[in-house]
Amino acid sequence: MRILVSGGAGYIGSHTTLQLIASGHDAVIVDDFSRSKRSVVPRLEALAGRSIEVREVDLTHVPATEALVADGGFEAVIHFAGLKAVGESVEKPIEYYSNNLGSTLSLLAAMRRHGVPKFVFSSSATVYGENASVPMKEEFPTSATNPYGWTKVMQEQILRDAAVADPSLRVALLRYFNPVGAHASGTIGEDPSGIPNNLMPLIAQVAVGRRQKLLIYGDDYPTPDGTGRRDYLHVEDLAAGHVAALDRLGTAPGVSTWNLGTGTPTSVKEMVDAFARACGHELPVEIAPRRPGDVAESYADPSRAEAELGWRAGRTIDQMCVDTWRWQSNNPDGYPA
Ligand code: WQD
């Protein structure tokens, strides 16, 4: 299939583009490079063994998105593009709502006009809100505690309503838990712009000497070692989940929702210890107060994706750390500008 991958120069988008190509699809990247670097493209092409078409478009610009889809000949869109920093979304809610909702709305309008039938959406476990029990199941109600989370809840609703209005539209809502890791080559990986928010890139930057120490946000949670537990999954497993979901949309009508997680929680301390094994040295840490909005535990019930997609996230925490370390140690400052 010819597939438009929005945000395809980003962390999860780049890994998914590679697996789409390896699966025989014709993947086209569209990105505005506001949060990603152009230098990822030649690295992707080297790994793919072929050139990759890249279009630089701001998807909130309706005419440009219309032109992109009109002559694209796409059979599906995988929509990764979006702003995703929880803290930033609290400071800049208007940018978050206009960018995240605007890009989805302009893509859907263009897809309807040109008969593009499949939409795979990059959603997030954040839609379970902060009072969900664990393990999280797809039928749980959705809510949010910050504008970023609300944009995901709202985009899911937009997609459900669009699919009701247009029975030819088939949608996969993929709720990611905590993606980490990097392609085994060590040439592509996570390269957050600015100060990272997430645990793994922060650990990696401490390990490579870009940061002094890791602050552990709270060790008084009701968990075995007192630190927060999350469902970390390898980005390569996550990418494979997208390929499987895309294939499944060939037959599944309407909207399907799948958790993409391992179902196994790992604590901050366990992740730090695993990374120390991967990089071969201890990591300086300091216990700090809890981070507002954090929950003690978040992990998936992945049984629906296993049953309906034949998908399971099998890579281990140690593999996630080894692959992250190879990427970070080979690229201490991330991608070149
Ligand atoms: C993981 C654990 C922290 C940093 C967020 C978003 C969510 C999704 C994934 C996009 C927690 C602890 C972290 C640090 C720490 N993003 N931690 N010190 O909060 O589960 O989810 O990223 O969809 O929407 O909310 O991930 O990596 O920020 O934190 O102790 O310096 O690491 O308290 O327990 P989180 P995270």
Boltz pocket constraint, residues with backbone or C-beta under 6 A from the ligand:
constraints:
  - pocket:
      binder: B
      contacts: [[A, 84], [A, 86], [A, 123], [A, 124], [A, 125], [A, 126], [A, 176], [A, 177], [A, 178], [A, 197], [A, 198], [A, 199], [A, 200], [A, 202], [A, 214], [A, 215], [A, 216], [A, 217], [A, 218], [A, 227], [A, 228], [A, 229], [A, 230], [A, 268], [A, 291], [A, 294], [A, 295], [A, 296], [A, 298]]
      max_distance: 6.0
